[in-house]
Amino acid sequence: MQESLYKVQWILNHDDPKRPGFYGTTNHLGVSPAAAAIASAKSVSHAADDSWGRAQLHILRVSAHLDDENLLSGNDLQAALRLDASLPIDVVYRPLC
């Protein structure tokens, strides 16, 4: 399969609700939107050190690089997460409305 460039929007949350998290967008190559979301999670997880506790990454949207349509499905992300269980943070799908 050929890789495409995807734009991944996310929020990185502490396990302490009183502490602010991060919102961001990263660009990743992937064979699917779910693969790009996993690549983003691996990249973003480096920002969460031990002081974050068990951080959560909320994936909001995965779109083609120049488009805004959300291409990710929750089922696809869950399947990709089962294949790559090595992430040090929890990854959840919270699509934008």
C-alpha distances in whole Angstrom, upper triangle without the diagonal:
4,7,10,13,15,19,20,23,25,29,30,33,35,37,40,40,43,41,39,35,32,30,28,24,22,19,15,12,9,6,9,13,14,12,14,17,17,16,19,21,21,22,25,26,28,30,32,34,37,39,36,37,34,32,30,27,27,23,25,22,18,18,16,18,20,21,23,21,20,17,17,19,21,20,16,18,20,17,16,19,20,17,18,22,23,24,27,28,27,25,25,24,27,26,28,30
4,7,10,13,16,18,22,24,28,29,32,35,37,40,40,42,40,37,34,31,29,26,22,20,16,13,10,8,6,9,12,14,12,13,16,17,16,18,21,21,21,24,26,27,29,31,34,36,38,36,37,34,32,30,26,26,23,24,21,17,16,14,15,18,19,21,20,19,16,17,20,22,21,18,19,21,19,17,20,22,19,20,24,24,24,28,28,28,25,26,24,27,25,27,29
4,7,9,13,15,19,21,24,25,29,32,33,36,37,39,36,34,30,27,25,22,19,16,12,9,6,5,4,7,10,12,10,9,13,14,12,15,17,17,18,20,22,24,26,27,30,33,35,32,33,31,28,26,23,23,20,21,18,14,14,11,12,15,16,18,18,17,14,15,18,20,20,16,17,20,18,16,18,21,18,18,22,22,21,25,25,25,22,23,22,24,23,24,27
4,6,10,12,16,19,23,24,28,31,33,35,35,37,35,32,29,25,23,20,16,14,10,8,5,6,6,8,9,12,10,9,12,14,13,14,17,18,17,20,22,23,25,27,30,33,35,32,33,31,28,26,22,22,18,19,16,12,10,8,9,11,13,15,15,15,12,14,17,19,20,16,17,20,19,17,19,22,20,20,23,23,22,25,25,25,22,22,21,22,21,22,24
4,7,10,13,16,20,21,25,28,31,33,33,35,32,29,26,22,20,17,13,10,7,6,4,7,9,9,9,12,11,8,11,13,11,12,15,16,15,17,20,21,22,25,28,31,32,30,31,29,26,24,20,20,16,17,14,10,9,7,6,9,11,13,14,14,12,13,17,19,21,17,17,20,20,17,20,23,21,20,23,23,22,24,23,24,20,21,20,21,19,20,23
4,6,10,13,17,18,22,25,28,30,29,32,29,26,23,20,17,14,10,8,6,5,6,7,10,9,7,10,10,6,9,11,10,10,13,15,14,15,18,20,21,23,26,29,30,27,29,26,23,21,17,16,13,13,10,6,6,5,5,9,9,10,11,10,9,10,14,16,18,15,14,18,18,16,18,21,20,19,21,22,20,22,21,21,17,18,16,17,15,16,19
4,7,10,14,16,19,23,25,28,27,29,26,23,20,16,13,10,7,6,5,7,9,10,13,12,9,11,12,8,9,12,11,9,12,15,13,14,17,19,19,21,24,27,28,25,27,25,21,19,15,14,11,11,8,6,5,6,5,8,9,9,10,10,10,11,15,16,19,16,15,19,20,17,18,22,21,20,22,22,20,22,20,20,16,17,15,15,14,14,17
4,6,10,12,16,19,22,24,23,25,23,20,17,14,11,8,5,5,6,8,10,11,14,12,9,10,11,7,6,10,9,7,9,12,11,11,14,16,16,18,21,24,25,22,23,21,18,15,11,10,7,8,6,5,7,9,9,12,11,10,11,9,10,10,13,14,17,15,12,16,17,15,16,19,19,18,19,19,17,19,16,16,13,13,12,12,11,12,15
4,7,10,13,17,20,21,20,22,20,17,14,11,8,6,4,7,9,11,14,15,17,15,12,12,14,11,9,12,12,9,11,14,13,11,14,16,15,17,21,23,23,20,22,20,16,14,10,9,6,5,5,6,9,12,11,13,13,11,12,10,12,11,14,15,18,16,14,17,19,17,17,21,22,20,21,21,18,19,16,16,13,12,11,10,10,10,13
4,7,10,13,16,18,17,19,17,14,11,8,6,6,6,8,11,13,16,17,19,17,13,13,14,12,9,11,12,9,9,12,12,9,12,14,13,14,17,20,20,16,18,16,13,10,7,5,5,5,7,9,12,15,15,17,16,14,15,13,14,13,15,14,17,17,14,16,19,17,16,20,21,19,19,19,15,16,13,12,10,10,9,9,10,10,14
4,6,10,13,14,13,15,13,10,7,6,4,6,9,11,14,16,20,20,23,20,17,16,18,15,12,14,15,11,10,14,13,10,11,14,12,12,16,18,17,14,16,14,10,8,6,5,7,7,10,13,16,19,19,21,20,17,18,16,18,16,17,16,19,19,16,18,21,19,17,21,22,20,20,19,16,15,12,12,10,10,10,9,11,11,15
4,7,10,12,12,14,11,9,5,5,6,8,11,12,16,17,20,21,24,22,19,17,18,16,13,14,14,11,9,12,12,8,8,11,9,8,12,14,13,10,12,11,7,6,5,6,9,11,14,15,18,21,21,23,23,21,22,19,20,18,19,18,21,20,17,18,21,19,17,20,22,19,18,17,14,13,9,10,9,10,12,12,14,15,18
4,7,8,8,10,8,7,5,7,9,12,14,16,20,21,24,24,27,25,22,20,21,19,16,16,18,15,12,15,15,11,11,13,11,9,12,13,12,8,10,9,6,5,6,8,11,13,16,18,22,25,25,27,26,23,24,21,23,20,21,19,22,22,18,19,22,21,18,21,23,21,19,19,15,13,10,10,10,11,13,12,15,16,19
4,5,7,9,7,7,6,9,12,15,18,19,23,23,27,27,30,28,25,23,24,22,19,19,20,17,14,16,16,13,12,13,11,8,10,10,9,5,7,7,5,7,9,11,15,16,20,22,25,28,28,30,30,27,28,25,26,24,24,22,25,25,21,21,24,23,20,23,25,22,20,19,15,13,10,11,12,14,16,16,19,20,23
4,6,9,8,10,10,13,15,18,21,22,25,26,29,29,31,29,26,24,25,24,21,20,22,19,16,18,19,16,14,16,14,11,12,11,10,6,6,6,5,7,11,12,16,18,22,24,27,30,31,33,32,29,30,27,28,25,25,22,24,25,22,21,24,23,20,22,25,22,19,19,16,13,10,10,13,14,17,16,20,21,24
4,5,6,9,10,13,16,19,22,24,28,29,32,32,34,32,29,27,28,27,24,23,25,22,19,21,21,18,16,18,16,13,14,12,10,8,8,9,9,11,14,15,19,20,24,26,30,33,33,35,34,31,32,29,30,28,28,25,28,28,25,25,28,27,24,26,28,26,23,23,19,17,14,14,16,17,19,19,22,23,25
4,5,7,9,13,15,18,22,24,27,29,32,32,34,32,29,27,28,27,24,24,25,23,20,22,23,19,18,20,17,15,16,16,13,11,11,12,11,11,14,14,18,19,22,25,28,32,32,33,32,29,30,27,29,27,27,24,27,28,25,25,28,27,25,27,29,27,25,25,21,19,16,15,17,16,18,17,20,20,23
4,7,10,13,16,19,23,25,29,31,34,34,37,35,31,30,31,30,26,27,28,25,22,24,24,20,20,21,18,16,17,16,13,12,13,14,13,14,16,17,21,21,25,28,30,34,33,35,34,31,32,30,32,30,30,28,31,31,28,28,32,31,28,30,33,30,28,27,24,21,18,18,20,20,22,20,23,23,25
4,7,10,13,17,20,22,26,28,31,32,35,33,30,28,29,27,24,24,25,22,20,22,21,17,17,18,14,13,14,14,11,9,11,13,11,13,15,16,19,20,23,26,29,32,31,33,32,30,31,28,30,28,29,27,30,30,27,27,31,29,26,29,31,28,26,25,22,19,17,17,18,19,21,20,22,22,25
4,7,10,13,17,19,23,25,29,29,32,30,27,26,27,25,22,23,23,20,18,20,19,15,16,17,13,12,14,15,13,10,13,14,12,12,13,14,17,17,20,23,26,28,28,29,29,26,28,26,28,26,27,25,28,29,25,26,29,28,25,29,30,27,26,25,21,19,16,17,17,18,19,18,20,19,22
4,7,10,14,16,19,21,25,26,29,27,24,23,23,21,18,19,19,16,14,17,16,12,12,14,10,10,12,14,12,9,12,13,9,10,10,11,13,14,17,20,22,25,24,26,26,23,25,23,25,23,24,22,26,25,22,23,26,24,22,25,27,24,23,22,18,16,13,14,14,15,16,15,17,17,20
4,7,10,12,16,18,22,23,26,24,21,21,21,19,16,17,17,13,13,15,13,10,11,13,9,10,13,16,14,12,15,15,11,11,9,10,12,13,15,17,20,22,21,23,23,21,22,20,22,21,23,22,25,24,21,23,25,23,21,25,26,23,23,22,18,17,14,15,14,15,16,15,16,16,20
4,7,10,14,16,20,21,24,22,19,19,20,17,14,16,16,13,13,15,14,10,13,14,12,13,16,19,18,15,18,17,13,12,10,9,10,10,12,14,16,19,18,19,19,17,19,17,19,18,20,20,23,22,19,22,24,22,21,25,26,23,23,22,19,18,15,16,14,14,14,13,14,13,17
4,7,10,13,17,18,22,20,17,17,18,14,13,15,14,10,11,14,12,9,12,14,12,14,17,20,20,17,20,19,15,14,11,11,10,10,11,12,14,16,15,16,17,15,17,16,18,17,19,20,23,21,19,21,24,21,20,24,25,22,23,22,18,19,16,17,15,15,15,14,14,14,17
4,7,10,13,15,18,17,14,15,15,12,11,13,12,9,11,13,11,10,13,15,14,16,20,23,23,20,22,21,17,16,12,12,10,10,9,9,11,13,11,13,14,12,15,13,15,15,18,19,21,20,17,20,22,20,20,23,23,21,22,22,19,19,17,18,15,16,15,14,14,14,17
4,7,10,12,16,15,13,14,13,9,9,11,9,6,10,11,9,9,12,13,13,16,19,22,23,20,23,21,18,16,13,13,11,12,11,10,11,12,10,13,14,14,16,14,15,15,18,19,21,19,17,20,21,18,18,22,22,19,21,20,17,18,17,18,15,16,16,16,16,16,20
4,7,10,13,13,11,13,12,8,9,12,9,8,11,12,10,11,15,16,16,19,22,25,26,24,26,24,21,19,16,16,13,14,12,9,10,10,8,11,13,13,15,14,14,14,18,19,21,19,17,20,21,18,19,22,21,19,21,21,18,20,19,20,17,18,17,18,17,18,21
4,6,10,10,9,11,9,5,8,9,7,7,10,11,10,12,15,16,17,19,22,25,27,24,26,24,21,19,16,16,14,15,13,10,11,10,9,13,14,15,16,15,14,14,17,18,20,17,15,18,19,15,16,20,18,17,19,18,17,19,18,19,16,18,17,19,18,19,23
4,7,9,9,11,8,6,10,11,8,10,13,13,12,15,17,18,20,22,25,28,30,27,29,27,24,22,19,19,16,17,15,11,12,10,10,13,15,16,17,16,14,14,17,19,20,16,16,19,18,15,17,20,18,17,20,19,18,21,21,21,18,20,19,21,20,22,25
4,5,7,8,5,5,9,9,8,10,13,13,13,16,18,19,21,23,26,29,30,28,29,26,24,22,18,19,15,17,15,11,12,11,12,15,16,17,17,15,12,12,15,17,17,13,13,16,15,12,14,17,15,14,17,18,17,20,20,20,17,18,17,20,19,21,24
4,7,8,6,8,11,11,11,13,16,16,17,19,21,23,25,26,29,31,33,31,31,28,26,24,21,21,17,19,16,13,13,12,13,17,17,18,17,16,12,12,14,16,16,12,13,16,14,11,15,17,14,15,18,19,19,22,22,22,19,20,19,21,20,22,25
4,5,5,6,9,10,11,13,14,16,17,18,20,22,24,25,28,31,32,29,30,27,24,22,19,18,15,16,13,10,10,10,13,16,15,16,14,12,9,9,11,13,13,9,10,13,12,10,13,15,14,14,18,19,18,22,21,20,17,17,15,18,17,19,21
4,5,5,6,9,10,10,12,14,15,16,18,21,22,23,26,29,30,27,27,25,22,19,16,15,11,12,9,6,7,8,11,14,13,13,11,9,6,5,8,11,12,8,8,12,12,10,12,15,15,15,17,19,17,20,19,18,14,14,12,14,13,15,18
4,5,5,6,9,10,10,12,14,15,16,19,21,21,24,26,28,25,25,22,20,17,14,13,10,12,10,8,11,12,14,17,16,16,14,11,9,6,8,9,9,6,5,9,8,6,9,11,11,11,14,15,14,17,16,15,11,12,10,13,13,16,19
4,5,5,6,9,10,11,12,14,15,18,20,21,23,26,28,25,25,22,20,18,15,15,12,15,13,10,12,13,14,18,18,18,17,14,12,10,12,12,13,9,8,11,10,7,9,12,10,10,13,14,13,17,16,16,13,14,13,16,16,19,22
4,5,5,6,9,10,11,12,14,16,18,19,22,25,26,24,25,22,19,17,14,14,11,13,11,8,10,10,11,15,15,15,15,13,11,10,12,13,15,11,10,13,13,10,12,15,14,13,15,15,14,17,16,16,13,14,13,16,15,17,20
4,5,5,6,9,10,10,12,15,16,17,20,22,24,21,21,19,16,13,10,10,7,10,9,7,10,12,13,16,16,15,15,12,11,8,11,11,13,10,8,11,12,9,10,13,13,12,13,14,12,15,13,12,9,10,10,12,12,15,18
4,5,5,6,9,10,10,13,15,16,18,21,22,20,20,17,15,13,10,12,10,13,12,11,14,15,16,20,20,19,19,15,14,11,13,13,13,11,8,10,11,7,7,11,10,8,10,10,9,12,11,11,9,11,11,14,15,18,21
4,5,5,6,9,10,12,14,15,18,21,23,20,21,19,16,15,12,14,12,14,14,12,14,15,15,19,19,19,19,17,15,14,16,16,17,14,12,14,14,11,11,14,13,10,13,12,10,13,13,14,11,14,14,17,18,20,23
4,5,5,6,8,10,12,13,16,19,21,18,19,17,14,13,10,11,9,12,11,10,13,14,14,17,18,17,18,15,15,13,16,16,17,15,12,15,16,13,12,16,15,13,14,14,11,13,12,13,10,13,13,15,15,17,21
4,5,5,6,9,10,11,14,16,18,15,16,14,11,10,7,9,9,12,13,12,15,17,17,21,21,20,20,17,17,14,16,15,17,15,11,13,15,12,10,14,14,11,12,11,8,9,8,9,7,10,12,14,15,17,21
4,6,5,7,10,11,13,16,18,16,17,14,13,12,10,13,12,16,16,15,18,19,19,23,23,23,23,20,19,17,19,18,19,17,14,15,16,13,11,14,14,10,11,9,7,8,9,11,10,13,15,18,19,21,25
4,6,6,8,10,13,16,18,16,17,16,14,13,11,14,13,16,16,15,17,19,18,21,22,22,23,20,20,18,20,20,22,19,16,18,19,16,15,18,17,14,15,13,10,11,11,13,12,15,17,19,20,21,25
4,5,6,8,11,14,15,13,15,14,11,10,8,11,11,14,15,15,17,19,18,21,22,21,22,20,20,18,20,19,21,20,16,18,20,17,15,19,19,15,16,14,10,10,9,12,11,14,15,16,18,19,23
4,5,5,8,11,13,10,12,11,8,9,8,12,13,16,17,17,20,22,22,25,25,24,25,22,22,20,21,20,22,20,17,18,19,16,14,17,17,14,13,11,8,7,6,9,10,13,16,17,19,21,25
4,5,7,10,12,11,13,13,11,12,12,15,16,19,20,20,23,24,23,26,27,26,27,25,25,23,25,23,25,24,20,21,23,20,18,20,20,16,16,13,10,9,10,13,14,17,19,21,23,24,28
4,6,10,11,9,12,12,10,12,11,14,16,18,20,20,23,25,23,26,27,26,27,25,25,23,25,24,26,25,21,23,25,22,20,23,23,19,18,16,13,11,10,13,14,17,19,20,22,23,27
4,7,8,6,8,9,7,9,10,13,15,18,20,21,24,26,26,28,29,27,28,26,26,24,25,23,25,25,21,21,24,21,19,21,22,19,17,15,12,9,8,11,13,16,18,19,22,23,27
4,6,6,8,9,9,12,13,17,19,22,24,25,28,30,29,32,32,31,32,29,30,27,28,27,28,28,24,24,26,24,21,23,24,20,18,16,13,10,10,13,16,19,22,23,25,27,30
4,5,6,8,9,13,15,19,21,24,27,27,31,33,32,35,35,34,35,32,32,29,30,28,29,29,25,25,27,25,22,24,25,21,19,16,14,10,11,14,17,20,23,24,27,29,32
4,6,9,9,13,15,18,21,24,27,28,31,34,33,36,36,34,35,32,33,30,31,29,31,30,27,27,29,27,24,26,27,24,22,19,17,13,13,15,18,20,23,24,27,28,31
4,6,6,9,12,15,18,20,23,25,28,31,30,33,32,30,31,28,29,27,27,25,27,27,23,23,26,24,21,23,25,22,19,18,15,11,10,12,14,17,20,20,23,24,28
4,6,9,13,16,19,21,24,26,29,32,32,35,34,32,33,30,30,27,27,25,27,27,23,22,25,24,20,22,24,21,18,17,14,10,9,11,14,16,20,20,24,25,29
4,7,10,13,16,19,22,23,27,30,30,33,32,30,30,27,27,24,24,21,23,23,19,19,21,20,17,18,20,18,15,14,11,8,6,7,11,13,16,18,21,23,26
4,7,10,13,16,19,20,24,27,27,29,29,27,27,24,24,21,22,19,21,22,18,18,21,19,16,18,20,17,15,14,11,8,5,6,9,11,14,15,18,20,23
4,6,10,12,15,17,21,24,24,27,26,24,24,20,21,18,18,16,18,18,15,15,18,17,14,16,18,16,14,14,11,9,6,5,6,7,10,11,15,17,20
4,6,9,12,13,17,20,20,23,22,20,20,17,18,15,16,14,17,16,12,13,16,15,13,16,17,15,14,14,11,10,7,6,5,6,8,9,12,14,18
4,6,9,12,15,18,19,21,20,18,17,14,15,13,13,12,15,15,12,13,16,15,13,17,19,17,16,17,14,14,10,8,6,5,6,6,9,10,14
4,6,8,11,15,16,18,17,14,14,11,12,9,11,10,13,12,9,12,15,13,12,16,17,16,16,17,14,15,12,11,7,6,5,6,7,9,13
4,7,10,14,15,16,15,12,12,9,11,9,11,11,14,14,12,14,17,16,16,19,21,19,20,21,18,19,16,14,11,9,6,5,4,6,9
4,6,10,12,13,11,9,8,5,7,7,9,11,14,13,11,15,17,15,16,19,20,20,21,22,19,21,18,16,13,11,8,8,6,7,10
4,7,9,11,10,8,8,5,6,6,9,11,14,12,11,14,16,14,15,19,19,18,20,21,19,21,19,17,14,13,10,11,9,10,13
4,6,8,6,6,6,5,5,8,11,14,16,14,14,17,18,17,19,22,22,21,23,24,22,24,22,21,17,17,14,14,12,12,14
4,6,5,7,7,8,8,10,14,17,19,16,16,20,20,18,20,24,23,23,25,26,24,26,25,24,20,20,17,18,15,15,17
4,6,8,10,11,11,13,17,20,22,19,18,22,23,20,22,26,25,24,26,26,24,27,25,25,21,21,19,20,17,17,19
4,7,9,12,12,15,19,22,24,21,21,25,26,24,26,29,28,27,30,30,28,30,28,28,24,24,21,21,18,17,19
4,6,9,10,13,16,19,22,20,20,23,24,23,25,28,27,27,29,30,28,30,28,27,23,22,19,19,16,15,16
4,6,9,12,15,17,20,19,18,22,23,22,23,27,27,26,28,29,27,29,26,25,21,20,17,16,12,11,12
4,6,9,12,15,17,16,16,20,21,20,22,25,25,25,27,29,26,28,26,24,21,19,15,15,11,11,11
4,6,8,11,14,13,13,16,17,17,18,21,22,22,24,25,23,25,23,21,17,15,12,11,8,9,10
4,7,10,12,10,11,14,15,14,17,19,19,20,22,24,22,25,22,21,17,15,12,13,10,12,13
4,7,9,7,7,11,12,11,13,16,16,17,19,21,19,21,19,17,13,12,9,11,9,11,13
4,5,5,6,9,10,11,12,15,16,17,18,21,19,22,20,17,13,11,8,10,9,12,13
4,5,5,6,9,10,10,12,14,15,16,19,17,20,17,14,11,8,6,9,9,12,14
4,5,5,6,9,10,11,13,14,16,19,18,21,19,16,13,11,9,12,12,16,17
4,5,5,6,9,10,11,13,14,17,17,20,18,16,13,12,10,13,13,17,18
4,5,5,6,9,10,11,12,14,13,16,14,12,9,8,7,11,12,15,18
4,5,5,6,9,10,10,14,13,16,14,12,9,9,9,12,14,17,20
4,5,5,7,9,10,14,14,17,17,14,12,12,12,16,17,20,22
4,5,5,6,9,11,12,15,15,13,11,12,12,16,17,20,23
4,5,5,6,9,9,12,11,10,8,10,11,15,17,20,23
4,6,6,10,11,14,14,12,11,13,14,18,19,23,26
4,6,9,11,14,15,14,13,15,16,20,21,25,27
4,6,7,11,12,12,11,14,16,19,21,24,27
4,6,9,10,10,10,13,16,19,21,25,28
4,6,9,10,11,15,17,21,23,26,29
4,5,7,8,12,15,18,20,23,26
4,7,9,13,16,19,22,24,28
4,6,10,13,15,18,21,24
4,7,10,12,16,18,22
4,7,10,12,15,19
4,6,10,13,15
4,6,10,12
4,7,9
4,6
4
